[in-house]
Amino acid sequence: MQIAVLGAGNGGQALAGYLSMKGFSVNLYNRSEMRVTQLKKNGGVQLSGLFKEFAPLNVITTNIRKALKAVDLIMVVVPAHAHKVIARICAPHLSEGQTIVLNPGRTGGALEFRNVLREEGVSNNVHVAEAQTFLFVSRVVGPHAAVSGIKKSVPVAAIPSSDTENVIKPLKEIHESFEGAKNVLETGLNNIGAIFHPSTMIFNIGRVESQDDFGYYVDGITPEIARFLERLDNERRMVARAFRVKTLSTSDWLRTVYSAEGKNLYELIQDNGKYRGVGSPHSLMHRYILEDIPTGLVPMSSLGSLVGVETPVIDTVIGIASQFYRIDFRGRGRTIESLRLKGMTGEQIISYVNGD
């Protein structure tokens, strides 16, 4: 199987290196040259952490045509707010039968990506899917792509869901953690990053602005902040219930994915050893806000309003972030309008994503 990894950041380098290590032919693409200059000189990725070896890559390029040529599987590993841009860049160079997986899609990613491909005239014979979370806990540290953890469960759904079985087959060759989800509503409304990331950033905004190094999860989420996150999470789950989507609470997700132990969210976060190495951002302009609000909290709020589920805590976080950052996150974000779901009922949306 020939695979293209789009995005040479923390996740993309780790995934490309791992895939090469597993024996796949891997093309790594990045939009800017800066990320790949040294990788080109080296001819691949130096893995560290759980994997300690050099992984040669077939192609390392900023040329999308070169990256996509003759590949079977395209793994998109870029911040979710870049999905539309990547879809437009890819569209002229896609071939029939190729599969695209967003790692992860956040909320509404596969819907948005497919909409753009259709705008650009791409046929229905290109399969689009999204993962609910990224397979690895990884960071680029100097010259290394350091992998510190592997998720035990990575649900994936295609749009429509009738394609999911075909998408899962090649992913299972990559790692056993990939598993089929009911549909993209299930993957999108189990977007845990939208719960953990933005609020924690806002509550610690002074520390981040002051360049105070701290453990983002273990220090940044105090008992009271954890209780706030639980209220935020309850609203996410209420929206999901309206779309007949089964969800794990953030607490149960930590138990399932990381085998964490504890009586409440705060204790589970403290017990999760994989979070101990995750430091704080060094800039306010970080994906925890710029990605997770417009592609996480905004679509959750918008979907909630469609089915009559109120989301006052989610709306508060969106509002405060919009004021702090002087950005109209609702205007920029994924909404029922931008995802082309306006005018549908909740039941019609369910049928639409299932391909009924």
Phi, psi and omega per residue, in radians:
M1 nan 2.277 3.084
Q2 -1.701 2.310 -3.022
I3 -2.246 2.406 2.973
A4 -1.892 2.327 3.017
V5 -1.906 2.108 -3.124
L6 -1.794 1.982 -3.086
G7 2.044 2.097 -3.092
A8 -1.980 0.664 3.074
G9 -1.562 -2.679 -3.105
N10 -0.965 -0.862 -3.094
G11 -1.334 -0.752 -3.067
G12 -1.094 -0.755 3.125
Q13 -1.128 -0.733 -3.136
A14 -1.115 -0.782 -3.116
L15 -1.167 -0.772 3.129
A16 -1.045 -0.774 3.122
G17 -1.100 -0.759 3.138
Y18 -1.092 -0.783 -3.124
L19 -1.084 -0.706 3.075
S20 -1.095 -0.752 3.125
M21 -1.030 -0.569 3.135
K22 -1.407 -0.078 3.062
G23 1.763 0.105 3.117
F24 -1.471 2.665 2.997
S25 -1.449 2.126 -2.965
V26 -2.155 2.255 2.970
N27 -1.832 2.254 3.118
L28 -1.928 2.202 -3.124
Y29 -2.069 2.492 2.973
N30 -2.484 2.540 -3.104
R31 -1.168 -0.726 -3.107
S32 -1.763 2.638 -3.099
E33 -1.261 -0.527 -2.999
M34 -0.942 -0.748 -3.081
R35 -1.202 -0.430 -2.987
V36 -1.946 -0.063 -3.096
T37 -0.973 -0.920 -3.113
Q38 -1.212 -0.627 3.117
L39 -1.071 -0.692 3.102
K40 -1.089 -0.762 3.133
K41 -1.071 -0.697 -3.105
N42 -1.369 -0.466 -3.098
G43 1.472 0.159 -3.136
G44 2.983 -2.793 -3.045
V45 -2.051 2.327 3.022
Q46 -1.606 1.963 3.125
L47 -1.522 2.571 3.029
S48 -2.485 3.097 -3.079
G49 1.498 -2.117 -3.135
L50 -1.171 -0.500 3.121
F51 -2.074 2.269 -3.085
K52 -2.194 1.382 3.064
E53 -2.812 2.833 3.080
F54 -1.520 2.308 -3.088
A55 -2.017 1.842 3.123
P56 -1.229 2.547 3.138
L57 -2.012 2.571 -3.116
N58 -1.166 -0.857 -3.139
V59 -2.418 2.371 2.997
I60 -2.197 2.040 -2.908
T61 -2.690 2.799 2.945
T62 -1.877 0.181 3.133
N63 -1.761 1.895 -3.037
I64 -1.157 -0.609 3.124
R65 -1.050 -0.770 3.116
K66 -1.109 -0.725 -3.088
A67 -1.146 -0.639 -3.031
L68 -1.606 -0.192 -3.054
K69 -1.079 2.140 3.024
A70 1.123 0.338 3.098
V71 -1.604 2.671 3.131
D72 -1.640 -0.670 -3.021
L73 -2.210 2.326 3.136
I74 -2.043 1.976 -3.135
M75 -1.762 1.926 -3.119
V76 -1.567 2.048 -3.099
V77 -2.228 1.230 3.113
V78 -2.303 2.801 3.044
P79 -0.949 2.511 -3.009
A80 -1.072 -0.487 3.133
H81 -1.247 -0.120 3.075
A82 -1.722 0.004 -3.085
H83 -1.026 -0.743 -3.125
K84 -1.073 -0.756 -3.136
V85 -1.096 -0.808 -3.133
I86 -1.099 -0.687 3.121
A87 -1.046 -0.756 -3.138
R88 -1.177 -0.677 3.122
I89 -1.136 -0.706 -3.085
C90 -1.277 -0.634 -2.904
A91 -0.798 -0.864 -3.076
P92 -1.191 -0.216 -2.984
H93 -2.006 0.119 -3.126
L94 -1.424 2.603 3.134
S95 -2.052 2.688 -3.138
E96 -1.005 2.373 3.079
G97 1.573 -0.139 3.116
Q98 -1.239 2.628 3.126
T99 -2.031 2.295 3.124
I100 -1.977 2.232 3.092
V101 -2.148 2.183 3.074
L102 -1.498 2.223 -3.048
N103 -2.131 1.521 -0.098
P104 -1.677 3.119 3.115
G105 -1.543 -0.211 -2.953
R106 1.017 -2.337 -3.087
T107 -1.987 1.963 3.134
G108 1.572 0.172 -3.052
G109 -1.105 -0.871 -3.111
A110 -1.133 -0.672 3.073
L111 -1.026 -0.869 -3.120
E112 -1.091 -0.791 -3.095
F113 -1.088 -0.796 -3.133
R114 -1.154 -0.662 3.095
N115 -1.003 -0.777 -3.137
V116 -1.131 -0.761 3.127
L117 -1.038 -0.701 3.121
R118 -1.156 -0.692 3.066
E119 -1.009 -0.637 -3.081
E120 -1.526 0.079 3.048
G121 1.476 0.311 3.118
V122 -1.371 2.418 -3.070
S123 -1.287 2.951 3.117
N124 -1.285 -0.050 -3.099
N125 -1.490 0.117 2.961
V126 -1.798 2.154 -3.053
H127 -1.558 2.374 -3.132
V128 -2.128 2.281 -3.131
A129 -2.474 2.936 3.097
E130 -2.442 2.520 2.997
A131 -1.608 2.600 3.140
Q132 -1.312 -0.472 3.136
T133 -2.621 2.955 3.107
F134 -1.531 2.485 -3.045
L135 -1.024 -0.708 -3.002
F136 -1.883 2.733 2.775
V137 -1.721 1.951 -2.992
S138 -2.560 2.704 3.101
R139 -2.566 2.499 2.954
V140 -1.447 2.070 -3.119
V141 -2.117 1.802 -3.063
G142 1.062 -2.211 -3.113
P143 -1.497 0.034 -3.031
H144 -1.908 2.606 2.882
A145 -1.741 1.830 -3.034
A146 -1.626 2.127 3.097
V147 -1.837 2.020 -3.091
S148 -1.824 -0.203 -3.134
G149 -2.834 2.731 3.078
I150 -2.217 2.251 3.136
K151 -1.209 2.456 3.139
K152 -1.355 -0.391 -3.085
S153 -2.461 2.152 3.104
V154 -2.267 1.551 3.136
P155 -1.174 2.483 -3.120
V156 -2.346 2.426 3.060
A157 -2.387 2.519 3.059
A158 -1.715 2.856 3.015
I159 -2.060 1.932 0.025
P160 -1.360 2.918 -3.054
S161 -1.186 -0.295 3.081
S162 -1.118 -0.307 3.097
D163 -1.522 -0.167 -2.976
T164 -1.040 -0.740 -3.089
E165 -1.023 -0.726 3.137
N166 -1.203 -0.544 3.134
V167 -1.272 -0.661 -3.065
I168 -1.166 -0.572 -3.071
K169 -0.952 -0.938 3.120
P170 -1.183 -0.530 3.136
L171 -1.178 -0.598 3.101
K172 -1.124 -0.493 3.061
E173 -1.180 -0.472 -3.129
I174 -1.387 -0.877 3.140
H175 -2.806 2.484 -3.093
E176 -1.205 -0.252 -3.132
S177 -1.204 -0.411 3.123
F178 -1.202 2.325 3.140
E179 -2.565 2.672 -3.105
G180 -1.255 2.426 3.036
A181 -1.881 2.903 -3.086
K182 -1.069 -0.853 3.135
N183 -2.948 -3.137 -3.084
V184 -1.279 -0.235 2.984
L185 -1.213 -0.661 3.131
E186 -1.181 -0.804 3.120
T187 -1.152 -0.721 -3.071
G188 -1.241 -0.635 -3.107
L189 -1.570 0.047 2.928
N190 -1.847 0.530 3.128
N191 -1.332 1.620 -3.048
I192 -1.287 -0.524 3.129
G193 -1.017 -0.592 3.137
A194 -1.143 -0.418 3.108
I195 -1.477 -0.822 -3.058
F196 -1.323 -0.680 -2.876
H197 -1.398 -1.036 -2.978
P198 -1.114 -0.808 -3.078
S199 -1.122 -0.723 3.116
T200 -1.069 -0.701 3.096
M201 -1.089 -0.810 -3.106
I202 -1.117 -0.761 -3.129
F203 -1.188 -0.338 3.134
N204 -1.994 0.397 -2.995
I205 -1.089 -0.597 3.103
G206 -1.158 -0.697 3.136
R207 -1.170 -0.720 3.133
V208 -1.143 -0.792 -3.119
E209 -1.105 -0.550 3.137
S210 -1.480 0.065 -3.140
Q211 1.083 0.606 3.125
D212 -1.438 2.012 3.119
D213 -1.296 2.200 3.096
F214 -2.656 2.782 3.066
G215 -1.229 2.058 -2.991
Y216 -1.014 -0.786 -3.112
Y217 -1.536 -0.922 -2.978
V218 -1.269 -0.501 3.083
D219 -1.762 -0.627 -3.048
G220 -1.309 -0.399 3.137
I221 -1.852 1.737 3.103
T222 -1.464 3.002 3.116
P223 -0.965 -0.711 -3.115
E224 -1.250 -0.671 3.078
I225 -1.126 -0.693 3.100
A226 -1.053 -0.682 3.107
R227 -1.140 -0.652 3.076
F228 -1.106 -0.755 3.133
L229 -1.082 -0.605 3.095
E230 -1.136 -0.660 3.083
R231 -1.163 -0.725 3.075
L232 -1.043 -0.768 -3.107
D233 -1.145 -0.635 3.112
N234 -1.050 -0.664 3.115
E235 -1.174 -0.746 3.066
R236 -0.959 -0.775 -3.083
R237 -1.231 -0.548 3.069
M238 -1.174 -0.715 3.072
V239 -1.087 -0.799 -3.132
A240 -1.046 -0.721 -3.132
R241 -1.050 -0.633 3.140
A242 -1.149 -0.387 3.096
F243 -1.800 0.292 3.107
R244 1.024 0.660 3.129
V245 -1.826 2.234 3.038
K246 -1.368 2.379 -3.132
T247 -2.245 2.695 2.893
L248 -1.710 2.436 2.966
S249 -1.143 2.825 3.097
T250 -1.013 -0.620 3.123
S251 -1.123 -0.832 -3.139
D252 -1.196 -0.534 3.081
W253 -1.109 -0.757 3.106
L254 -1.101 -0.660 3.100
R255 -1.152 -0.725 -3.070
T256 -1.294 -0.830 -2.998
V257 -1.440 -0.639 -3.043
Y258 -2.015 0.008 -3.088
S259 0.993 0.553 3.120
A260 -1.268 2.689 3.131
E261 -2.171 2.524 3.121
G262 2.816 2.794 -3.094
K263 -1.494 -0.351 -3.107
N264 -2.569 3.086 -3.046
L265 -1.053 -0.742 -3.122
Y266 -1.048 -0.824 -3.119
E267 -1.127 -0.654 3.134
L268 -1.141 -0.720 3.107
I269 -1.105 -0.763 3.141
Q270 -1.130 -0.526 -3.095
D271 -1.444 -0.303 -3.061
N272 -1.370 1.763 -3.099
G273 -1.052 -0.493 -3.124
K274 -1.162 -0.404 3.131
Y275 -1.447 -0.233 -3.040
R276 -1.189 -0.452 -3.139
G277 -1.610 0.053 -3.084
V278 -1.596 1.914 -3.122
G279 -1.482 3.124 -3.107
S280 -1.467 2.685 3.024
P281 -1.102 2.693 3.109
H282 -1.840 0.142 3.113
S283 -2.590 2.564 3.057
L284 -1.219 -0.444 -3.135
M285 -1.465 1.338 -2.986
H286 -2.237 2.675 -3.095
R287 -1.067 -0.389 3.115
Y288 -1.047 -0.438 3.046
I289 -1.837 -0.940 -2.975
L290 -1.181 -0.426 3.082
E291 -1.751 -0.897 -2.923
D292 -1.287 -0.361 3.058
I293 -1.414 -0.987 -3.097
P294 -1.195 -0.457 -3.112
T295 -1.930 0.190 3.111
G296 -2.313 -1.283 -3.075
L297 -1.184 -0.681 -3.125
V298 -1.089 -0.886 3.102
P299 -1.121 -0.564 3.070
M300 -1.087 -0.785 3.110
S301 -1.110 -0.759 -3.102
S302 -1.148 -0.760 3.091
L303 -1.134 -0.655 3.090
G304 -1.060 -0.770 -3.128
S305 -1.116 -0.568 3.128
L306 -1.102 -0.645 -3.068
V307 -1.856 0.226 3.051
G308 1.333 0.423 3.084
V309 -1.744 2.081 -3.139
E310 -1.356 2.477 -3.105
T311 -2.309 1.114 -3.049
P312 -1.132 -0.596 -3.132
V313 -1.269 -0.796 3.069
I314 -1.004 -0.791 -3.112
D315 -1.113 -0.601 3.103
T316 -1.113 -0.772 3.139
V317 -1.108 -0.763 3.108
I318 -1.049 -0.772 -3.105
G319 -1.140 -0.794 3.137
I320 -1.111 -0.775 3.130
A321 -1.089 -0.692 3.130
S322 -1.087 -0.653 3.121
Q323 -1.273 -0.793 3.133
F324 -1.036 -0.804 -3.000
Y325 -1.632 -0.129 -3.100
R326 0.935 0.768 3.115
I327 -2.216 2.354 3.063
D328 -1.441 1.498 -3.078
F329 -1.142 -0.564 3.090
R330 -1.172 -0.714 3.122
G331 -1.143 -0.571 -3.118
R332 -1.539 -0.317 -2.919
G333 -1.496 3.081 3.075
R334 -1.409 2.087 -3.139
T335 -2.230 3.003 3.108
I336 -1.053 -0.500 3.104
E337 -1.239 -0.893 -3.070
S338 -1.204 -0.464 3.113
L339 -1.529 0.038 3.114
R340 1.091 0.718 3.100
L341 -1.918 -0.073 -3.108
K342 -1.072 2.387 -3.132
G343 1.645 -0.217 3.089
M344 -1.579 2.671 2.957
T345 -1.504 2.978 3.079
G346 -1.008 -0.759 -3.137
E347 -1.131 -0.661 3.118
Q348 -1.168 -0.629 3.085
I349 -1.135 -0.734 3.103
I350 -1.022 -0.820 3.128
S351 -1.094 -0.687 -3.110
Y352 -1.088 -0.850 -3.095
V353 -1.259 -0.431 3.094
N354 -1.397 -0.299 -3.102
G355 1.433 0.347 -3.138
D356 -1.282 nan nan
